Amino acid sequence: MSKTAQSSSSVSPVPGWPVGGLLSLSAAVFLALTTEMLPAGVLPSTARDLGVSEDVAGLLVTAFAYAMALGAIPLTALTRGLPRRPLMVFLLAGFAVVNAVTAVSGGFVLAAAARVAGGLIAGVFWSTAAAYAARLVAPERVGRAVAIVFAGQAVALTAGLPLGTAVGSAVGWRTAFGGLAVLALVLAVLVARFLPARPGDRARGGTRVAAVLRTPGVLVVSGTTLVVMLGQFAVYTYVAPLLERAGLGGSAISWALLAYGAAGAVGVGAAAALVDRRPRAAVLGGLGLLAGAVLVLAVAGRSTVVVLVAAAAWGLAFGALPTLLHAAVVRAAPASPEVADSVLNSGFNIGIGTGAVLGGQVLVRAGIGAVPWTAFALLIAGAATALAAHRTGFPELRAGEAG
């Protein structure tokens, strides 16, 4: 076992698999992602009710993402000394308040303020969740533990967002957010009951943050993530017009997105199988498949069948990548997994927000056909960075490090 692996937790891991704890974290991930993305699914009704245009209402998503990106590192450093389980309960209670305030907002300003607060909470949550999983298990099981936790992300994409959108359409967007508030309170109780306790880190926050920011592996993984997210969300944000160009419309687009999400769930399973055995090969394979799927969309984007196959491959690849990237950054800084993951999350969310803006500019200036080409160039750049990082960031595990 490597020194890196040995340092992954200052507390002995729970014997075997702490199933209740990992599943409660996975459910919390489901809640966090659904909270983040739900405004996109109920955008028209939200805009009408708050008295703003749809593009202004879309800022409810952007505000959340940028608050998460900007707050992740400093707030994670500020809270890293707190005991882990009470912190997680507090964060879930915070999600309950944010969703409840959003549900009762009488105007856009209050809703936007709640979303900014939600983004700040989410920045700490995402930095804590993967690191918490890493602290619960033996070093050779870290990747699979992270995969179990991030299965909640796949469930949110395949079921949470469609269900939230359906509830919003049927009985109103306020009811959908109110339901998330209730779910957050329920999960806070479950986490308090089932999640094994872990202490905080008593090291001085500023010193530890500076050390993590000087760690080559953290910078490589986070930089790769930023570039890949730029490409992913430059094209994914405008997936509906891409599908329309291929002749899909109405319910057919919903089915295509469901296929994307279902393939993403398979991708999470594939990541779980490979992340502790062949992590480098899995990352490179996922990035290669992602770039290849987007290239197909660029070249043959007017064929319905080809687009559907490419969408499934796209979902498979992207479903696997979050698990692989989070596991890589936790391994790169095992003594400070929360801080390392906060750097990664900043890259994730800057990429999400900026990628959407970039894709929109390309769409306006060059048309929908140019969007996947732009994304493809960025994805190739990210894959090339990962390929070059065979010593830091994305090394292959040595014999004895894999479980």
Secondary structure, 3 states (H helix, E strand, C coil): CCHHHHCCCCCCCCCCCCHHHHHHHHHHHHHHHHHHHHHHHCHHHHHHHHCCCHHHHCHHHHHHHHHHHHHHHHHHHHHCCCCHHHHHHHHHHHHHHHHHHHHHCCCHHHHHHHHHHHHHHHHHHHHHHHHHHHHHCCHHHHHHHHHHHHHHHHHHHHHHHHHHHHHHHHHCHHHHHHHHHHHHHHHHHHHHHHCCCCCCCCCCHHHHHHHHHCCHHHHHHHHHHHHHHHHHHHHHCCHHHHHHHCCCCCHHHHHHHHHHHHHHHHHHHHHHHHCCCCHHHHHHHHHHHHHHHHHHHHHCCCCHHHHHHHHHHHHHHHHHHHHHHHHHHHHHCCCCHHHHHHHHHHHHHHHHHHHHHHHHHHHHHHCHHHHHHHHHHHHHHHHHHHHHCCCCCCCCCCCCCCC
